[in-house]
Amino acid sequence: MNTTAPTLAALVLTTALASPALAFPVTGTAGTVIEATEIASFDEPWAMTFLPDATMLVTQKAGALLHVKADGTQTPVSGVPEVAYGGQGGLGDVVLHPDFADNGLVYLSYAEAGRGGNGAVVIRARLDTSGDSPALTDLQRIWEQMPKVRGEGHYSHRIAFAPDGKLFITSGDRQKMDPAQDMASALGKVIRLNDDGTVPEDNPYQTEGDLAKTFWSVGHRNMLGIAFDADGRLWTHEMGPRHGDEINLTLAGTNHGWPIVSNGNHYSGVAIPDHDTRPEFNAPEAFWVPSIAPAGFALYSADLFEAWKGDALIGGLAGQALVHVDIDGESAREAERFEWDARVREVEQAPDGAIMVLEDGPGGRLLKITPGSPS
């Protein structure tokens, strides 16, 4: 009798193949029907990205990076740095370098502990898939959120590459509010860097100090979504305080007003002036009251959902929904939302045009969203 314990990969493979895929329809608030098919489940998944072979990398907040095949089988990727796990902190975003097919570079964000408290970090590394299991090698530190502060909230640390290859990072206000307007602090800002972490000479804030030279825009709260549209414009979304979540066309050198203005109130109930009281600050293109707690962001470009081309798809944590936002040029409005009693953490477009979502929390499922048929 063989008493050798099966490997983790073997256990995952057995589970994946033994369980038939669960599919269920969801009808949106405007009557559109989609079908959601369960592919896999994870422990507090946070982000995902597709590799050229249509497999995926998925992060789990406690610090695991997983290589996931189309059938849901999962293999851990070794070499991930230690993360500061707790509250909203842990392993965060994962994106590929635009030239990944040639250089194999992957970018990861995570929270780390250090002098003065915690802060977000972005690294890049090479993904080595030549051996029996994938590994990260040649790790390089690209960016560090300054200053480190106490607390475990509002890291943001979402990552996106612009069409010109510049690296953009969302840096949350760490629940400290006032630093979002402080040019000597990187909190509450959108960061723009070269792909190696050096600072572009054409960033908008060239006379406000060395740290400010990394800033693209200021006055933000907690940005858990960032994406570029087909015309190369940057869109971000962020959580408001008590309501007032925002989607913003985020241009160079703009100030979005936090914490001076907001379409929500403080959690204590104390009112905050609305954006229209201070026209010098950029008002959001759309906002939500009550809150949806937006997380994850994809600007759709495929043919499978033909009518959604150019539109935004946002996960709702508090809203427990996939939210479809109609984008028309520089304007935005909610078009429909799809609810199935789960917090939605992440949204990505698959190579075949399907929409992939990750549910939040322990047991969060990876779902493949395709067009459904009316009953």
Beta strands, then each sheet from edge to edge (+ up, - down):
strand 1: 23-27
strand 2: 33-43
strand 3: 45-50
strand 4: 56-60
strand 5: 65-68
strand 6: 74-77
strand 7: 91-96
strand 8: 105-114
strand 9: 117-128
strand 10: 135-144
strand 11: 156-161
strand 12: 167-171
strand 13: 189-193
strand 14: 215-218
strand 15: 222-228
strand 16: 234-239
strand 17: 245-249
strand 18: 254-255
strand 19: 286-288
strand 20: 294-299
strand 21: 312-316
strand 22: 321-328
strand 23: 331-339
strand 24: 344-349
strand 25: 355-359
strand 26: 362-371
sheet 1: 1+ 2- 26+ 25- 24+
sheet 2: 3+ 4- 5+ 6-
sheet 3: 7+ 8- 9+ 10-
sheet 4: 11+ 12- 13+ 14- 18-
sheet 5: 15+ 16- 17+ 19-
sheet 6: 20+ 21- 22+ 23-
end
